[in-house]
Amino acid sequence: MRDRRRLLIGSLAVSAVLSVVVGLVIARSGDTGTAETESVVIDVDPTFAVPSIGVNDKVEGTPFPAATVRTLAGDAFETSSLVGQPLVVNIWGSTCGPCKAELPDLAAAHLRFGDTVRFVGIDYLPPSDAEEQFARDKGIQYELFYDADGEFITAAGIATFPVTLFVAPDGTIVEQTGLLDEERIAALVTEHFG
């Protein structure tokens, strides 16, 4: 065992020395003592764009996406069956910081407008008692569905969270927002649903 270790260390040392020597030979082989310059033309749009992992599609004015989501029990639920009354749909997950922050505001808005507007949560994580309890602990009393396979999220063009869609009774998305507080929700409900 000791001989193998010495052999390994010796081999690594020889490889390191050879790498340095080969690198020096290659570096010097191109050196002719004269300086040559090349012109390089870069034909690129100089506009800077901040990198991101994605942006949500603009869906205002489009039909509410038809997709299959799941209940906590794992049963299929068709989102198209939600259409027919004023609707506020929040797409969220417990791993999303801003989503967690707005849940109490959505719960308060639901208490305020729940008799005239249907509130629904669609979680991008798989159905679980922990997810359900997390939302309930934040005050959420409205229906929760789960979109773990991403069918709804893909159909709605969602790349970042949270997203809340305000949907008219005819199924048209009339507003799409990011992070909300109770007063903004109230203003949008009043604006779109009277």
Disulfide bonds with the S-S distance in Angstrom:
Cys96-Cys99 2.33
